[in-house]
């Protein structure tokens, strides 16, 4: 039994196809198949049921796959231990980010990070929260940035910052003359929301204390773009709520339509999350420290109190 064989087993379990698993493992399909077969022969069991399409995992195979994931992770930890001992911060690192954070946060810290840590090959993927959690579990992401709390048993959450909600209120809206907003002012019937699946949408619904099943709608919007929501608000179709960082690059005319909440402001907690096994923790810490340093000037950390945390 070798680590390579276990890695091939994990690839087949994920892709349920020997050809695709070989492609993703950068080996030929006969090589991968032969190594998996050798492991099955050694254990005298079948890990995969090849008679089905797609390939399925046998009951004993599921236990083998779970144990193989643990063994491969622990083997990778050996290199981490050596890197940490040497003070080396480098190598491949895959970071996931939710769509409502990535466009604003990434430009703030990326250049600083790559200049400070040139030996890190940072691979960045935009994914929704559900995908981030699954990919951290499967080992496809080393860490991610998401709205928390998530309360997932295998994930460590370390808050980076608290980002206030800001109202975007057009001139013809009922709240235009309000100097400050309060959660009680909000009515979900005239708030433009992101499409289902975005955690920021869930946070707004929580803030409005509104059931997820909304009432009658004159139109149904499926957009993941805050810019689209702002443009629709300007057309008189309602107001919207924006994360604070999304308001910094608005032009002056749009900034005049921003309404801040009475303190304590509702906010979302944004954290760096990673597997509790803490692989490549030295790079995770470097990313966390870089973000904390560059964002400190944009958001007053101690002045924001979360009163409506965003759900996952």
C-alpha positions in Angstrom: 0.0 0.0 0.0 1.4 3.4 -1.0 0.4 7.0 -0.6 0.2 7.3 -4.4 -2.3 4.4 -4.5 -4.5 6.1 -1.9 -4.4 9.4 -3.8 -5.6 7.5 -6.9 -8.4 6.0 -4.9 -9.5 9.4 -3.7 -9.4 10.7 -7.3 -11.6 7.9 -8.6 -14.0 8.3 -5.6 -14.4 12.0 -6.4 -14.8 11.8 -10.2 -16.4 8.4 -10.4 -14.6 7.8 -13.6 -11.1 6.2 -14.1 -10.3 8.2 -17.2 -11.1 11.6 -15.6 -9.4 10.6 -12.4 -6.3 9.8 -14.3 -6.4 13.1 -16.2 -6.8 15.0 -12.9 -3.9 13.0 -11.4 -1.7 13.6 -14.4 -1.1 9.9 -15.1 -2.3 7.6 -17.8 -5.6 5.7 -17.3 -3.9 2.2 -17.4 -1.4 3.3 -14.7 -4.1 4.6 -12.4 -6.3 1.6 -12.9 -3.5 -0.8 -12.3 -2.5 0.8 -9.0 -6.1 0.8 -7.8 -6.4 -2.8 -8.8 -3.2 -3.7 -7.0 -4.5 -2.1 -3.8 -7.8 -4.0 -4.0 -5.9 -7.2 -4.6 -3.7 -6.5 -1.6 -6.7 -5.8 0.7 -8.7 -8.6 -1.0 -11.8 -6.4 -1.3 -13.5 -4.3 -4.0 -13.3 -0.5 -3.4 -15.3 0.3 -6.6 -18.2 -1.3 -8.3 -17.2 -1.0 -12.0 -20.4 -2.6 -13.3 -22.3 0.7 -12.7 -22.1 3.9 -14.7 -21.0 6.1 -13.1 -18.7 4.0 -11.0 -20.0 3.6 -7.5 -18.1 3.0 -4.2 -18.8 -0.2 -2.3 -19.8 -0.1 1.3 -16.4 -1.2 2.5 -14.9 1.1 -0.1 -16.6 4.1 1.6 -14.7 3.3 4.7 -11.5 2.8 2.8 -11.9 6.2 1.1 -12.5 8.0 4.4 -9.4 6.4 5.9 -7.4 7.2 2.8 -8.3 10.8 3.0 -7.0 10.9 6.6 -3.8 9.2 5.7 -3.1 11.4 2.7 -3.8 14.5 4.7 -1.4 13.4 7.5 1.3 12.6 5.0 1.0 16.1 3.6 1.3 17.4 7.1 4.9 16.1 7.2 5.9 18.6 4.5 4.1 21.4 6.5 6.0 20.5 9.6 9.3 20.8 7.7 8.3 24.1 6.0 7.2 25.6 9.3 10.5 24.5 11.0 12.4 26.2 8.2 10.2 29.3 8.2 9.4 28.7 4.6 6.2 30.3 3.2 5.7 29.1 -0.3 4.2 26.6 -2.7 0.7 26.1 -4.1 -2.2 27.4 -2.0 -5.8 27.3 -3.1 -8.1 30.0 -1.6 -11.8 30.1 -2.1 -13.9 33.3 -1.7 -17.7 33.9 -1.8 -18.9 36.1 -4.7 -20.1 38.9 -2.4 -16.6 39.4 -0.9 -14.2 38.6 -3.7 -14.7 41.7 -6.0 -14.1 44.2 -3.1 -11.6 42.4 -0.8 -9.3 40.7 -3.4 -8.0 44.0 -5.0 -7.4 45.4 -1.5 -4.9 42.7 -0.4 -3.7 40.6 -3.4 -0.9 42.9 -4.6 0.4 43.4 -1.1 0.4 39.6 -0.5 2.2 38.5 -3.7 4.8 41.2 -3.2 5.4 40.1 0.4 5.2 36.3 -0.3 6.5 35.8 -3.8 7.2 32.1 -3.3 3.4 31.4 -2.8 1.5 30.3 -5.8 -1.9 31.6 -4.9 -4.8 30.0 -6.7 -8.1 31.8 -6.1 -11.5 30.4 -6.8 -14.9 32.1 -6.5 -17.5 29.7 -5.0 -20.7 29.9 -3.0 -20.5 28.9 0.7 -21.9 25.4 0.2 -19.1 24.6 -2.4 -16.4 26.2 -0.2 -17.4 23.9 2.7 -17.5 20.8 0.5 -14.1 21.6 -1.2 -12.4 22.2 2.2 -13.7 18.8 3.3 -12.5 17.1 0.1 -9.1 18.8 0.3 -9.5 20.9 -2.9 -9.3 24.2 -1.0 -6.6 25.0 1.6 -8.7 27.9 3.0 -11.6 30.2 2.1 -13.1 33.5 3.0 -16.8 33.5 3.8 -19.5 35.0 5.9 -19.7 33.4 9.2 -20.7 31.8 11.6 -21.1 28.5 9.7 -20.8 26.1 12.7 -19.4 23.2 10.7 -17.7 20.6 12.9 -14.6 20.1 10.8 -14.0 23.8 10.0 -12.1 26.5 12.0 -13.4 30.0 11.7 -11.2 33.0 12.4 -12.9 36.4 11.9 -11.1 38.9 9.7 -13.5 41.9 10.0 -17.1 43.0 10.5 -18.6 44.7 7.5 -21.6 47.0 8.1 -24.8 46.9 6.0 -25.5 50.2 4.2 -28.8 51.1 2.7 -29.0 52.4 -0.9 -32.2 54.5 -1.1 -33.3 56.3 -4.3 -34.8 59.8 -4.0 -38.4 58.6 -4.6 -38.3 55.9 -1.9 -40.3 56.2 1.4 -37.0 56.2 3.4 -35.3 59.0 1.4 -35.7 61.6 4.1 -34.5 59.3 6.9 -31.2 60.5 8.4 -30.4 57.0 9.6 -31.9 53.6 9.1 -33.1 51.1 11.7 -33.9 47.4 11.1 -37.5 48.2 11.9 -37.6 50.6 9.0 -37.0 47.8 6.5 -39.8 46.1 4.6 -38.7 43.1 2.5 -41.5 43.9 -0.1 -39.5 46.9 -1.3 -35.9 45.6 -0.9 -34.1 44.3 -4.0 -32.3 41.1 -3.1 -29.6 38.9 -4.6 -30.6 35.6 -6.0 -31.1 32.5 -3.8 -27.9 30.9 -2.7 -26.1 34.1 -1.7 -25.4 34.4 2.0 -25.8 38.1 1.9 -29.4 37.6 0.8 -30.0 35.4 3.8 -28.5 38.1 6.0 -30.9 40.7 4.7 -33.9 38.4 5.3 -32.6 37.7 8.8 -32.3 41.4 9.4 -35.8 42.0 8.2 -37.0 39.1 10.4 -38.8 37.8 7.4 -39.5 34.1 6.5 -37.5 32.9 3.5 -40.7 32.4 1.5 -41.6 35.8 0.3 -45.0 37.1 -0.7 -46.3 38.2 -4.0 -43.7 39.6 -6.4 -44.1 41.8 -9.5 -40.9 40.4 -11.0 -38.4 37.7 -10.1 -34.7 38.7 -10.0 -31.9 36.2 -10.4 -28.7 38.2 -10.1 -25.5 37.9 -8.1 -24.5 41.5 -8.9 -24.8 44.4 -6.5 -24.4 46.8 -9.5 -27.6 45.4 -10.9 -29.4 46.0 -7.7 -28.2 49.6 -7.5 -29.2 50.2 -11.1 -32.7 48.8 -10.5 -33.1 50.9 -7.4 -32.2 54.0 -9.5 -35.1 53.0 -11.8 -37.5 53.3 -8.8 -38.0 49.5 -8.2 -37.1 49.6 -4.6 -34.1 50.1 -2.2 -31.3 47.7 -1.5 -28.6 46.9 1.1 -24.9 46.8 0.3 -21.9 45.6 2.1 -19.8 48.6 3.3 -16.8 47.8 1.1 -19.1 47.8 -2.0 -19.9 51.5 -1.3 -16.3 52.8 -1.4 -16.0 52.9 -5.2 -19.5 54.4 -6.0 -19.6 57.7 -7.7 -20.6 60.9 -5.8 -24.2 60.8 -7.1 -24.7 57.2 -5.9 -23.0 58.0 -2.6 -25.6 60.6 -1.9 -28.2 57.8 -1.8 -26.4 55.8 0.9 -28.1 55.6 4.3 -26.2 54.3 7.3 -27.8 52.5 10.2 -28.2 53.8 13.6 -25.5 52.3 15.9 -25.0 49.5 16.6 -25.0 48.9 12.9 -26.0 45.5 11.6 -23.0 43.8 10.0 -21.7 40.6 8.6 -18.8 38.7 10.0 -16.3 37.8 7.4 -13.8 35.1 8.3 -11.0 33.0 6.9 -12.0 29.3 7.3 -10.0 26.1 7.0 -10.0 22.5 8.0 -9.3 21.8 11.6 -6.3 19.6 10.5 -4.6 23.0 9.7 -2.6 22.0 6.7 -0.4 24.8 5.3 -1.3 26.9 8.3 1.7 29.2 7.8 0.3 30.4 4.5 -3.2 30.8 6.0 -1.7 32.9 8.8 0.1 35.1 6.2 -3.1 35.7 4.3 -5.0 36.5 7.5 -2.3 39.0 8.7 -2.2 40.7 5.3 -5.9 41.2 5.1 -6.2 42.4 8.6 -3.4 45.0 7.9 -4.9 46.4 4.7 -8.6 46.5 5.8 -8.0 48.1 9.2 -8.1 51.6 7.6 -11.4 50.8 5.7 -13.5 49.5 8.5 -13.5 50.5 12.2 -13.3 47.1 13.8 -14.4 48.1 17.3 -17.3 50.3 16.3 -19.4 47.7 14.7 -21.6 45.3 16.6 -23.3 42.4 14.9 -27.0 42.4 15.6 -28.0 40.3 12.6 -25.4 37.7 11.7 -25.6 36.3 8.2 -26.4 32.7 7.9 -24.7 30.3 5.5 
